Amino acid sequence: MSGKQKNPPKPLQWRLECLGHSLIEGLASLLPGSWLFRLGEALGGLVWHLMPQRRKTILRNLRIAFAGEKDLPELRRMARETFRRTAGNMISVAHTARLSPEKLSDAIHIENLDLLEQAVAGGRGVVLLLSHMGNWEILSRIVHLFPEESRTGAFYRPLNNRLLDERVLGRRQADGTRMFSKRDNPLHVAGFLREGGIVGILADQRVGSQGELVPFFGRRTRASPLPSLLARRAKSAVLALSVTTERPGKWRAVFMRVESPPTTGHCMVALEQAMKAGPLDVFWFQERWKVYIRPSHTIRDWLGPDTPGGGKPHRALLWLADVPESWRLPATWTHPDVEYEVALTSSAAPPWWLPVTTRVHRLSSGADVETLRKSIAAIDESAALPLDFILTTGASKALVKAGLREAVPVISLP
């Protein structure tokens, strides 16, 4: 078979990255954990100014999670502090990764450990719901603080750098944790649980169209069914774990109950409670409530049955400036969980087919990218919830680019 490899090996780059990783860990070992955490916060404060798109993603997530609870100025402050806190947590990994088991208790305090002890005593294993929050890498090490003779496992995603992946994987396994990849047969994991094992699953990230539709922070979205599937198959107990920063270089892990039966919905409720215990520690850098839509895959395809999701609806904008009067919103793009608003030029009348209660936004004159971006930003900030998408027909390149800059996808229909 001929042709170039799609992803050829990069041994020199991998070695340089491993060297950098070793240097950072070596330097980290010379500093107290609290100093290293504060250094990370300072670096995060600097990087905040260099990553505008990440800032938008974090703020968007926070606006959805805390709509109706916190106003925009407070959410902006939270977004900035989240950036700093995340950097502090991530750089602290270089310190906690090399701590001896005896010193781990100085870095992390565990509460409600009796819940885990009771669950393990049941003999059918424990599914442990985890989220990317706090120093989440330390979770692979706190097995040393679990009940004696606990057998732990966790899912992992291999790193692109194979050399670094071998190093990280080796360390996790050296702590006694059995690592499962997404390629492993779920039956093997269920068997591990039936033997009394504890399996940690990071279940807070988005999963795309294959996920199960459930409410999360009051917004309908898709979540991984894996924790519920494994718990039901192995008849295991399910607990959630919250990891928050107690002070620089010191974390707190709290076990929380999950309502029975362990459906995906109940799992996400518990995970939401765990994340609310320390929202500044949550890794909000990935757009959690992203909608996977395109002209051929409508919002109705994404949200499923025509039943209201309740709580926080999706907010969409119909862009009708310079759109033919004969065009109207297709029925396939309507859903009880979507509230449409409309953007019109200053002189245009709303089309007859729009409900009279539809919010109308008047656009400033000008079709350049920056003018359009400002219009989208103003409309986006005019309500507590952010815009989820813009729907139009025959969208200009300027409008699409303006939407990208504001992290609002523009769907252009024929």
Residue pairs with C-beta under 8 A, 6 or more apart in sequence:
9 162
11 163
13 161
14 161
14 162
14 163
14 164
15 163
17 161
17 163
17 164
18 161
18 163
18 164
18 167
21 164
21 167
24 91
24 94
25 94
25 97
25 98
27 94
28 36
28 91
28 94
28 95
28 98
29 95
29 98
31 39
31 95
32 249
33 92
33 95
33 96
33 107
33 248
33 249
33 250
34 247
34 248
34 249
34 250
35 248
35 249
36 91
36 92
36 94
36 95
36 249
37 88
37 89
37 91
37 92
37 245
37 248
37 249
38 88
38 248
39 88
39 91
40 87
40 88
40 89
40 90
40 91
40 92
41 84
41 85
41 87
41 88
41 248
42 84
43 87
43 91
44 83
44 84
44 85
44 86
44 87
44 88
45 80
45 83
45 84
45 87
47 83
47 87
48 55
48 80
48 83
48 84
53 407
54 83
54 285
55 79
55 83
56 406
56 407
57 284
57 285
57 286
57 287
57 407
58 79
58 82
58 83
58 284
58 285
59 75
59 76
59 79
59 386
60 287
60 289
60 386
60 407
61 284
61 287
61 288
61 289
62 70
62 75
62 78
62 79
62 82
62 279
62 284
63 72
63 75
63 384
63 385
63 386
64 217
64 219
64 288
64 289
64 312
64 385
64 386
65 217
65 279
66 75
66 78
66 217
66 279
67 218
67 312
67 384
67 385
68 312
68 384
70 78
72 381
72 384
78 279
78 280
79 284
81 280
82 279
82 280
82 282
82 284
85 245
85 280
85 281
86 281
86 283
86 284
86 285
88 245
88 248
89 134
89 135
89 136
89 245
89 281
92 135
92 249
93 135
93 137
93 138
95 249
96 104
96 107
96 108
96 135
96 137
96 138
96 141
97 137
97 141
97 171
99 106
99 107
99 141
101 141
101 144
101 175
104 138
104 141
104 142
104 144
104 145
105 145
106 250
107 138
107 249
107 250
107 251
108 135
108 138
108 142
108 145
108 243
108 250
108 251
108 252
108 253
109 246
109 250
109 251
109 252
109 253
110 142
110 145
110 252
110 253
110 254
110 255
111 252
111 253
111 254
111 255
112 254
112 255
112 256
113 145
113 146
113 147
113 255
115 239
115 255
115 256
115 257
116 126
116 146
116 147
116 198
116 239
116 255
117 147
119 126
119 237
119 239
120 126
120 147
120 150
120 196
120 198
122 237
123 196
124 193
124 194
124 196
124 234
124 235
124 236
124 237
125 192
125 193
125 194
125 195
125 196
125 197
125 198
125 199
125 234
125 236
125 237
126 193
126 197
126 198
126 199
126 236
126 237
126 238
126 239
127 193
127 199
127 201
127 227
127 230
127 231
127 234
127 236
127 237
127 238
127 239
127 262
128 198
128 199
128 200
128 201
128 238
128 239
128 240
128 241
129 201
129 203
129 227
129 238
129 239
129 240
129 241
129 258
129 267
129 270
129 271
129 274
130 136
130 139
130 200
130 201
130 202
130 203
130 204
130 240
130 241
131 202
131 203
131 204
131 242
131 271
131 274
131 275
131 282
131 283
132 202
132 204
132 205
132 282
132 283
133 204
133 242
133 243
133 244
133 274
133 275
133 278
133 281
133 282
133 283
134 243
134 244
134 245
134 251
134 253
134 278
134 281
135 243
135 245
135 251
136 202
136 243
136 283
138 243
138 251
139 154
139 200
139 241
139 243
139 253
140 154
140 171
140 172
140 175
140 177
141 175
142 253
143 150
143 152
143 175
143 176
143 177
144 175
144 176
146 152
146 198
150 198
151 176
151 178
151 192
151 195
151 196
151 197
151 198
152 176
152 177
152 178
152 197
152 198
152 199
152 200
153 177
153 178
153 179
153 180
153 189
153 192
153 197
153 198
153 199
153 200
154 172
154 177
154 178
154 179
154 180
154 199
154 200
154 201
155 179
155 180
155 181
155 182
155 199
155 200
155 201
155 202
156 169
156 172
156 179
156 180
156 181
157 181
157 182
158 165
158 169
158 181
159 165
159 168
169 179
172 179
173 179
178 192
178 197
180 188
180 189
180 192
180 199
186 226
186 229
186 230
186 233
187 233
189 199
189 230
190 230
190 233
190 234
191 234
192 199
193 199
193 230
193 231
193 234
193 236
194 234
194 235
194 236
199 230
200 241
201 224
201 226
201 227
201 230
203 223
203 224
203 226
203 227
203 267
203 268
203 271
204 271
204 275
204 282
204 288
205 286
205 288
206 221
206 222
206 286
206 287
206 288
206 289
206 290
207 222
207 223
207 224
208 222
208 292
209 222
209 292
209 297
209 302
210 222
211 221
211 222
211 223
211 224
211 225
212 222
212 223
212 224
212 225
212 264
213 220
213 221
213 222
213 303
213 304
214 220
214 221
214 222
214 223
214 264
214 265
214 268
215 221
215 265
215 268
215 309
215 310
215 311
216 223
216 268
216 271
216 272
216 288
216 289
217 272
217 312
218 310
218 311
218 312
219 289
219 309
219 311
219 312
219 314
220 303
220 309
220 310
220 311
220 314
220 337
221 288
221 289
223 264
223 267
223 268
224 264
225 264
227 238
227 262
227 264
227 267
228 262
228 263
228 264
228 266
228 267
230 236
231 237
231 238
231 262
232 261
232 262
238 258
238 262
238 267
238 270
239 255
239 256
239 257
239 258
240 255
240 256
240 257
240 258
240 267
240 270
240 271
240 273
240 274
241 253
241 254
241 255
241 256
241 274
242 253
242 254
242 256
242 273
242 274
242 275
242 277
242 278
243 251
243 252
243 253
243 278
243 281
244 251
244 252
244 254
244 277
244 278
244 281
245 251
245 252
245 278
245 280
245 281
246 252
254 274
254 277
256 270
256 273
256 274
257 270
258 266
258 267
258 269
258 270
259 266
259 269
259 270
260 266
275 282
287 407
289 388
291 299
291 302
291 314
291 388
291 389
291 409
292 302
293 299
293 301
293 302
293 389
293 409
293 411
294 411
295 411
295 412
295 413
295 414
298 330
298 332
298 333
299 314
299 316
299 333
299 335
299 338
299 389
300 306
300 332
300 333
300 334
300 335
303 309
303 314
303 335
303 337
303 338
306 335
306 336
307 336
307 337
308 336
308 337
309 336
309 337
312 385
313 337
313 338
313 339
313 385
314 335
314 337
314 338
314 339
314 388
315 338
315 339
315 341
315 383
315 385
315 386
315 387
315 388
316 338
316 339
316 340
316 341
316 387
316 388
316 389
316 390
316 391
317 340
317 341
317 342
317 343
317 361
317 376
317 379
317 387
317 389
317 390
317 391
317 408
318 329
318 340
318 341
318 342
318 343
318 354
318 390
318 391
318 392
319 343
319 390
319 391
319 392
319 395
319 399
319 410
320 327
320 342
320 343
320 344
320 348
320 351
320 392
321 343
321 344
321 345
321 348
321 363
322 345
322 367
322 394
322 396
323 392
323 393
323 394
324 393
325 351
327 393
328 351
328 353
329 340
329 353
329 391
330 413
333 391
333 413
338 388
340 354
340 358
340 391
341 358
341 359
341 360
341 361
341 379
342 350
342 354
342 358
342 359
342 360
342 361
343 361
343 363
343 375
343 379
343 390
344 350
344 360
344 361
344 362
344 363
345 362
345 363
345 365
346 362
346 363
346 365
350 358
350 360
361 375
361 378
361 379
361 382
363 375
364 371
364 374
364 375
365 371
366 372
367 396
367 398
368 398
369 398
369 401
369 402
369 405
370 402
372 398
372 399
372 402
373 402
373 405
373 406
375 402
376 387
376 390
376 402
376 403
376 406
376 408
377 406
379 387
380 386
380 387
380 406
380 408
386 408
387 408
388 408
389 408
389 409
389 410
389 411
390 399
390 403
390 408
390 409
390 410
390 411
391 411
391 413
392 399
392 410
392 411
392 412
392 413
393 412
393 413
393 414
394 412
395 410
395 412
399 410
400 410
400 412
403 409
403 410
404 410
